[in-house]
Amino acid sequence: MPPRTGFTGKPEDWLRRAKGNLARARQKKPKEAFWEDLCFDAQQAAEKAIKAVLVFRQLEFRKTHDLRELLTLLNSGGDPIPGEIWEAVDLSDYAVETRYPGVTEPVSEKEYRVAVAMAKTVVGWADKQIMQKPRRKRKS
């Protein structure tokens, strides 16, 4: 089966989902939860925010958690990506590896705080991209 591309939904819907994941990532950690779980929500916030911009720019993407791949695709579409947004590629590790025991070292609270700050930056950047720029017309 070929990889899924051309996700549907409005950019604003993707952005709302990104903001929802960011809100969940920022909640107080329950006693029995792991920092890794909250970092996963931070990663998801950044991923969905980037995908919101891709949908806004009418750039198709495959199903992936790899933020570098998504940003590279967006960048190749003619949109310059600020350096602080590129830094968020480090969040990709939280999409898979840290969610399973024994694969990586446990995430510290300090690492969690960095992850949330990165996600917040990406979501804010995506919000500005979508809310302040005209939508491109699809090339024929």
Backbone as a chain_set.jsonl record, in Angstrom:
{"seq": "MPPRTGFTGKPEDWLRRAKGNLARARQKKPKEAFWEDLCFDAQQAAEKAIKAVLVFRQLEFRKTHDLRELLTLLNSGGDPIPGEIWEAVDLSDYAVETRYPGVTEPVSEKEYRVAVAMAKTVVGWADKQIMQKPRRKRKS", "coords": {"N": [[0.847, -1.173, 0.0], [0.643, 2.206, -0.894], [2.22, 5.077, 0.711], [0.218, 7.164, 2.784], [-0.977, 10.245, 1.643], [-1.76, 13.77, 1.203], [-3.441, 14.775, 3.293], [-6.57, 15.566, 4.755], [-8.735, 18.222, 5.866], [-8.956, 21.432, 7.406], [-6.475, 24.017, 7.622], [-6.768, 25.471, 9.97], [-8.091, 23.669, 11.603], [-6.112, 21.708, 12.011], [-4.328, 23.308, 13.378], [-5.789, 23.906, 15.699], [-5.848, 21.371, 16.845], [-3.111, 21.061, 17.316], [-2.743, 23.052, 19.243], [-4.312, 21.95, 21.229], [-2.845, 19.616, 21.899], [-0.565, 20.897, 22.85], [-1.607, 22.207, 25.086], [-2.26, 19.988, 26.649], [0.29, 18.94, 27.041], [1.344, 20.859, 28.694], [0.046, 20.609, 31.087], [-0.086, 19.877, 34.607], [2.056, 17.301, 35.634], [0.738, 14.173, 36.206], [1.099, 12.097, 39.115], [1.711, 9.379, 38.555], [2.41, 9.446, 35.921], [4.714, 9.872, 33.152], [7.505, 11.93, 32.26], [8.14, 11.591, 29.649], [5.716, 11.025, 28.416], [4.398, 13.465, 28.448], [6.16, 14.867, 26.888], [5.726, 13.611, 24.484], [3.228, 14.677, 23.812], [4.064, 17.301, 23.446], [5.682, 16.972, 21.195], [3.726, 16.114, 19.388], [2.18, 18.426, 19.255], [3.935, 20.203, 17.939], [4.313, 18.773, 15.537], [1.673, 18.666, 14.425], [1.221, 21.37, 14.147], [3.12, 22.096, 12.214], [2.171, 20.53, 10.125], [-0.248, 21.822, 9.773], [0.581, 24.188, 8.566], [1.643, 23.125, 6.224], [-0.716, 22.097, 5.048], [-2.065, 24.503, 4.745], [-0.398, 25.726, 2.891], [-0.871, 24.084, 0.824], [0.661, 21.796, 0.338], [1.412, 18.508, -0.17], [1.926, 15.777, 2.084], [3.461, 12.884, 3.504], [2.335, 10.359, 5.812], [3.908, 10.771, 8.755], [6.085, 11.089, 11.618], [8.333, 12.509, 11.617], [9.836, 15.412, 12.098], [11.872, 16.809, 10.818], [11.677, 15.909, 8.172], [9.14, 16.929, 7.505], [9.535, 19.71, 7.81], [11.546, 20.103, 5.931], [10.174, 19.546, 3.593], [8.313, 21.651, 3.656], [10.079, 23.812, 3.522], [11.192, 23.354, 0.979], [9.072, 24.059, -0.508], [9.277, 26.726, -0.801], [9.096, 28.306, 1.428], [10.818, 30.044, 3.811], [12.346, 28.733, 6.719], [12.578, 29.634, 10.03], [15.481, 29.528, 12.19], [14.996, 28.775, 14.908], [12.76, 27.228, 14.645], [13.646, 25.065, 13.173], [15.154, 23.877, 15.162], [13.332, 22.39, 16.541], [13.269, 19.875, 15.437], [14.446, 18.076, 17.06], [12.452, 17.167, 18.697], [11.314, 15.012, 17.477], [12.248, 12.568, 18.423], [10.662, 12.073, 20.619], [8.345, 11.102, 19.602], [8.312, 8.379, 19.16], [10.549, 6.658, 20.165], [10.967, 7.306, 22.963], [8.655, 6.506, 24.139], [8.506, 3.902, 24.902], [9.486, 1.391, 27.226], [12.9, 0.917, 28.209], [14.127, 1.561, 25.787], [15.273, 4.099, 25.574], [16.993, 6.441, 27.743], [15.298, 7.62, 30.708], [13.295, 10.599, 30.48], [14.114, 13.797, 31.678], [12.824, 16.316, 33.941], [13.803, 18.789, 33.207], [14.456, 18.379, 30.483], [11.89, 17.954, 29.56], [10.768, 20.499, 29.971], [12.208, 22.012, 28.1], [11.323, 20.763, 25.757], [8.594, 21.462, 25.755], [8.811, 24.236, 25.526], [9.955, 24.426, 22.977], [7.889, 23.327, 21.422], [5.869, 25.179, 21.914], [6.951, 27.418, 20.652], [6.946, 26.552, 17.96], [4.196, 26.165, 17.504], [3.248, 28.79, 17.88], [4.591, 30.071, 15.769], [3.465, 28.726, 13.557], [0.81, 29.508, 13.845], [1.001, 32.234, 13.25], [1.829, 32.017, 10.579], [-0.416, 30.97, 9.347], [-2.566, 32.622, 10.07], [-1.841, 35.193, 9.278], [-0.995, 35.364, 6.649], [-1.69, 35.395, 3.123], [-3.466, 32.749, 1.521], [-1.92, 30.458, -0.649], [-2.439, 29.992, -4.142], [-3.349, 26.994, -5.674], [-1.118, 25.28, -7.79], [-1.568, 24.57, -11.212]], "CA": [[0.0, 0.0, 0.0], [1.466, 3.422, -0.923], [2.044, 5.912, 1.899], [-0.921, 8.085, 2.753], [-0.629, 11.652, 1.445], [-2.915, 14.624, 0.956], [-4.339, 14.811, 4.435], [-7.684, 16.492, 4.633], [-8.948, 19.109, 7.002], [-8.551, 22.822, 7.235], [-5.294, 24.368, 8.42], [-7.211, 25.916, 11.291], [-8.406, 22.47, 12.38], [-4.817, 21.146, 12.411], [-3.757, 24.209, 14.383], [-6.536, 23.692, 16.953], [-5.347, 20.114, 17.409], [-1.768, 21.359, 17.827], [-2.91, 23.803, 20.491], [-4.827, 20.993, 22.208], [-1.709, 18.816, 22.37], [0.304, 21.765, 23.655], [-2.277, 22.401, 26.379], [-2.103, 18.755, 27.411], [1.705, 18.827, 27.419], [1.647, 21.852, 29.724], [-0.657, 20.299, 32.332], [0.726, 19.323, 35.692], [2.289, 15.873, 35.453], [0.176, 13.303, 37.238], [2.115, 11.376, 39.877], [2.084, 8.114, 37.927], [2.76, 9.668, 34.515], [6.127, 10.032, 32.844], [7.836, 13.134, 31.499], [8.129, 11.17, 28.259], [4.343, 11.12, 27.909], [4.117, 14.879, 28.204], [7.0, 15.244, 25.748], [5.03, 13.12, 23.291], [2.234, 15.693, 23.469], [4.795, 18.45, 22.908], [6.061, 16.606, 19.832], [2.509, 16.108, 18.582], [1.804, 19.823, 19.034], [4.799, 20.73, 16.884], [4.014, 18.048, 14.296], [0.39, 19.107, 13.88], [1.368, 22.775, 13.756], [3.831, 22.097, 10.931], [1.229, 19.992, 9.142], [-1.227, 22.884, 9.508], [1.19, 25.095, 7.585], [1.697, 22.379, 4.965], [-2.072, 22.096, 4.483], [-2.312, 25.89, 4.355], [0.394, 25.971, 1.672], [-1.323, 23.076, -0.135], [1.77, 20.884, 0.072], [1.096, 17.168, 0.306], [2.939, 15.143, 2.925], [3.12, 11.517, 3.864], [2.129, 10.137, 7.236], [5.199, 10.653, 9.424], [6.318, 11.881, 12.833], [9.659, 13.093, 11.433], [9.688, 16.855, 11.918], [12.845, 17.258, 9.813], [11.08, 15.634, 6.861], [8.043, 17.876, 7.279], [10.1, 21.055, 7.624], [12.265, 20.103, 4.656], [9.133, 19.655, 2.573], [7.805, 23.021, 3.705], [11.161, 24.674, 3.045], [11.321, 23.158, -0.467], [7.919, 24.733, -1.105], [9.573, 28.147, -0.935], [8.893, 29.04, 2.677], [11.995, 29.967, 4.685], [12.035, 28.263, 8.072], [13.501, 30.234, 11.006], [16.356, 28.605, 12.903], [14.403, 28.224, 16.132], [11.78, 26.208, 14.25], [14.456, 23.893, 12.829], [15.598, 23.238, 16.408], [12.271, 21.499, 17.007], [13.413, 18.515, 14.901], [14.835, 17.226, 18.194], [11.242, 16.621, 19.302], [10.925, 13.782, 16.778], [12.567, 11.411, 19.268], [9.575, 11.844, 21.572], [7.191, 10.516, 18.913], [8.333, 6.923, 19.202], [11.553, 6.015, 21.003], [10.852, 7.506, 24.416], [7.361, 6.023, 24.625], [8.583, 2.492, 25.248], [10.51, 1.151, 28.254], [14.166, 0.299, 27.863], [14.686, 2.0, 24.508], [16.111, 5.269, 25.85], [17.026, 6.862, 29.143], [14.121, 8.418, 31.07], [13.349, 12.036, 30.219], [14.132, 14.596, 32.904], [11.904, 17.467, 33.954], [14.454, 19.855, 32.44], [14.25, 18.056, 29.066], [10.472, 18.193, 29.311], [10.537, 21.953, 29.864], [12.765, 22.416, 26.805], [10.417, 20.246, 24.727], [7.373, 22.279, 25.744], [9.176, 25.551, 24.995], [10.102, 24.267, 21.523], [6.554, 23.134, 20.849], [5.177, 26.467, 22.007], [7.529, 28.26, 19.596], [6.464, 26.067, 16.666], [2.756, 26.44, 17.404], [3.116, 30.233, 17.684], [5.046, 30.367, 14.407], [2.448, 28.212, 12.634], [-0.354, 30.37, 13.993], [1.283, 33.459, 12.473], [1.866, 31.659, 9.163], [-1.766, 30.704, 8.853], [-3.501, 33.714, 10.337], [-1.403, 36.496, 8.773], [-0.545, 35.333, 5.253], [-2.713, 34.917, 2.183], [-3.344, 31.359, 1.079], [-1.418, 30.303, -2.02], [-3.3, 29.298, -5.089], [-2.818, 25.707, -6.121], [-0.572, 25.273, -9.144], [-2.253, 23.611, -12.091]], "C": [[0.895, 1.239, 0.0], [1.234, 4.262, 0.328], [0.891, 6.893, 1.706], [-0.413, 9.517, 2.603], [-1.912, 12.456, 1.31], [-3.912, 14.634, 2.083], [-5.411, 15.866, 4.244], [-7.778, 17.345, 5.887], [-8.44, 20.501, 6.686], [-7.306, 23.091, 8.071], [-5.664, 24.769, 9.85], [-7.56, 24.736, 12.195], [-7.122, 21.804, 12.875], [-4.206, 21.992, 13.523], [-4.476, 24.069, 15.72], [-6.066, 22.413, 17.637], [-3.952, 20.306, 18.007], [-1.86, 22.079, 19.164], [-3.459, 22.904, 21.597], [-3.72, 20.112, 22.773], [-0.779, 19.646, 23.236], [-0.305, 21.995, 25.031], [-2.126, 21.159, 27.257], [-0.662, 18.589, 27.892], [2.039, 19.746, 28.593], [0.93, 21.591, 31.053], [0.313, 19.757, 33.373], [0.84, 17.806, 35.502], [1.625, 15.089, 36.577], [1.285, 12.466, 37.881], [2.605, 10.123, 39.155], [2.45, 8.25, 36.451], [4.27, 9.838, 34.382], [6.334, 11.322, 32.072], [7.775, 12.82, 30.001], [6.74, 11.327, 27.632], [3.976, 12.57, 27.589], [4.949, 15.397, 27.036], [6.388, 14.752, 24.442], [3.972, 14.133, 22.866], [2.898, 16.949, 22.922], [5.192, 18.179, 21.464], [4.837, 16.656, 18.918], [2.029, 17.529, 18.287], [2.633, 20.424, 17.9], [4.478, 20.078, 15.54], [2.727, 18.554, 13.655], [0.434, 20.564, 13.448], [2.069, 22.878, 12.399], [2.909, 21.572, 9.829], [0.133, 21.003, 8.816], [-0.694, 23.841, 8.446], [1.298, 24.4, 6.226], [0.329, 22.35, 4.278], [-2.414, 23.495, 3.978], [-1.619, 26.218, 3.038], [0.083, 24.974, 0.56], [-0.169, 22.192, -0.613], [1.42, 19.523, 0.66], [2.257, 16.592, 1.107], [2.47, 13.741, 3.247], [2.93, 11.427, 5.38], [3.485, 9.872, 7.885], [5.206, 11.483, 10.692], [7.638, 12.639, 12.735], [9.543, 14.586, 11.114], [10.685, 17.41, 10.905], [12.268, 17.053, 8.405], [9.982, 16.649, 6.538], [8.553, 19.288, 7.035], [10.862, 21.162, 6.304], [11.278, 20.246, 3.504], [8.592, 21.082, 2.518], [8.837, 23.99, 3.149], [11.314, 24.564, 1.525], [10.152, 23.784, -1.219], [8.097, 26.235, -1.191], [9.397, 28.964, 0.328], [10.141, 28.93, 3.547], [11.57, 29.61, 6.114], [13.046, 28.892, 9.034], [14.29, 29.175, 11.774], [15.734, 27.98, 14.132], [13.333, 27.187, 15.83], [12.511, 24.923, 13.868], [14.928, 23.16, 14.082], [14.586, 22.216, 16.912], [12.377, 20.095, 16.42], [13.828, 17.548, 16.005], [13.622, 16.587, 18.874], [10.817, 15.302, 18.668], [11.194, 12.536, 17.613], [11.435, 11.072, 20.236], [8.351, 11.191, 20.928], [7.155, 9.001, 19.059], [9.259, 6.402, 20.301], [11.303, 6.137, 22.505], [9.551, 6.952, 24.991], [7.394, 4.577, 25.087], [9.707, 2.248, 26.242], [11.758, 0.486, 27.679], [14.799, 0.748, 26.57], [15.643, 3.169, 24.703], [16.138, 5.522, 27.356], [15.748, 7.64, 29.455], [14.357, 9.908, 30.801], [13.293, 12.777, 31.548], [13.114, 15.733, 32.81], [12.494, 18.613, 33.14], [14.269, 19.62, 30.935], [12.798, 18.296, 28.662], [10.206, 19.681, 29.112], [11.073, 22.504, 28.539], [11.831, 21.979, 25.674], [9.155, 21.098, 24.624], [7.669, 23.665, 25.179], [9.333, 25.491, 23.472], [8.739, 24.151, 20.859], [5.77, 24.438, 20.845], [5.662, 27.409, 20.904], [6.989, 27.852, 18.23], [4.983, 26.38, 16.481], [2.519, 27.937, 17.18], [3.501, 30.656, 16.276], [3.994, 29.925, 13.391], [1.199, 29.083, 12.664], [-0.173, 31.648, 13.171], [1.285, 33.17, 10.986], [0.455, 31.546, 8.587], [-2.673, 31.922, 8.982], [-3.102, 35.036, 9.674], [-0.973, 36.501, 7.315], [-1.679, 34.871, 4.35], [-2.417, 33.491, 1.758], [-2.866, 31.338, -0.364], [-2.467, 29.633, -2.888], [-2.593, 28.046, -5.548], [-2.325, 25.823, -7.545], [-1.293, 24.218, -9.967], [-1.267, 22.742, -12.816]], "O": [[1.817, 1.324, 0.811], [0.172, 4.174, 0.942], [0.639, 7.378, 0.603], [0.47, 9.951, 3.343], [-3.01, 11.9, 1.303], [-5.115, 14.513, 1.849], [-5.179, 16.918, 3.648], [-7.0, 17.198, 6.829], [-7.601, 20.699, 5.807], [-7.106, 22.464, 9.111], [-4.96, 24.442, 10.806], [-7.35, 24.792, 13.407], [-7.049, 21.382, 14.029], [-3.642, 21.467, 14.483], [-3.835, 24.11, 16.77], [-5.905, 22.375, 18.856], [-3.65, 19.775, 19.076], [-1.138, 21.75, 20.105], [-3.114, 23.074, 22.767], [-3.659, 19.883, 23.981], [-0.262, 19.16, 24.242], [0.407, 21.98, 26.035], [-1.893, 21.266, 28.461], [-0.424, 18.149, 29.017], [2.921, 19.436, 29.394], [1.184, 22.285, 32.038], [1.386, 19.249, 33.047], [-0.151, 17.123, 35.244], [1.912, 15.309, 37.754], [2.294, 12.169, 37.241], [3.804, 9.845, 39.152], [2.767, 7.252, 35.804], [4.995, 9.934, 35.372], [5.459, 11.759, 31.324], [7.406, 13.672, 29.192], [6.61, 11.711, 26.47], [3.325, 12.852, 26.583], [4.502, 16.261, 26.283], [6.519, 15.407, 23.408], [3.836, 14.417, 21.676], [2.353, 17.596, 22.028], [5.057, 19.05, 20.605], [4.907, 17.18, 17.806], [1.529, 17.804, 17.196], [2.092, 21.076, 17.007], [4.383, 20.764, 14.521], [2.704, 18.84, 12.458], [-0.238, 20.951, 12.492], [1.656, 23.657, 11.539], [2.88, 22.12, 8.727], [-0.363, 21.03, 7.689], [-1.422, 24.253, 7.543], [1.068, 25.026, 5.191], [0.233, 22.556, 3.069], [-2.989, 23.646, 2.9], [-2.18, 26.9, 2.18], [0.692, 25.011, -0.509], [-0.045, 21.886, -1.798], [1.162, 19.408, 1.858], [3.422, 16.887, 0.838], [1.276, 13.442, 3.266], [3.326, 12.326, 6.122], [4.132, 8.866, 7.596], [4.449, 12.443, 10.833], [8.019, 13.339, 13.673], [9.194, 14.967, 9.997], [10.38, 18.377, 10.206], [12.369, 17.938, 7.555], [9.914, 17.163, 5.422], [8.057, 19.984, 6.149], [10.821, 22.199, 5.642], [11.528, 20.984, 2.551], [8.436, 21.646, 1.435], [8.495, 24.892, 2.385], [11.542, 25.571, 0.855], [10.235, 24.011, -2.426], [7.183, 26.948, -1.604], [9.534, 30.187, 0.302], [10.491, 27.832, 3.98], [10.576, 30.116, 6.634], [14.25, 28.7, 8.868], [13.81, 28.059, 11.979], [15.915, 26.788, 14.383], [13.031, 26.349, 16.68], [12.06, 23.825, 14.195], [15.084, 21.939, 14.057], [14.946, 21.282, 17.629], [11.651, 19.2, 16.854], [13.592, 16.344, 15.903], [13.76, 15.57, 19.554], [10.04, 14.554, 19.262], [10.454, 11.557, 17.523], [11.271, 9.916, 20.625], [7.428, 10.775, 21.627], [6.077, 8.406, 19.08], [8.801, 5.776, 21.257], [11.421, 5.151, 23.233], [9.372, 6.934, 26.209], [6.401, 4.078, 25.614], [10.779, 2.839, 26.113], [11.688, -0.373, 26.801], [15.925, 0.347, 26.277], [16.699, 3.225, 24.073], [15.406, 4.9, 28.126], [15.172, 8.257, 28.56], [15.483, 10.399, 30.889], [12.515, 12.423, 32.435], [12.618, 16.057, 31.731], [11.763, 19.329, 32.457], [13.959, 20.554, 30.196], [12.515, 18.779, 27.566], [9.497, 20.07, 28.185], [10.446, 23.371, 27.93], [11.581, 22.744, 24.743], [8.704, 21.415, 23.523], [6.859, 24.211, 24.429], [8.895, 26.398, 22.763], [8.474, 24.803, 19.849], [5.086, 24.754, 19.872], [4.86, 28.116, 20.293], [6.615, 28.709, 17.43], [4.57, 26.815, 15.406], [1.67, 28.308, 16.369], [2.833, 31.487, 15.661], [3.671, 30.671, 12.466], [0.603, 29.361, 11.623], [-1.094, 32.083, 12.479], [0.798, 33.983, 10.2], [0.191, 31.983, 7.467], [-3.462, 32.208, 8.081], [-3.947, 35.919, 9.523], [-0.617, 37.557, 6.791], [-2.52, 34.066, 4.75], [-1.26, 33.085, 1.65], [-3.347, 32.104, -1.198], [-3.267, 28.82, -2.424], [-1.384, 28.045, -5.781], [-3.003, 26.382, -8.407], [-1.588, 23.124, -9.487], [-1.664, 21.878, -13.599]]}, "num_chains": 1, "name": "protein.A"}
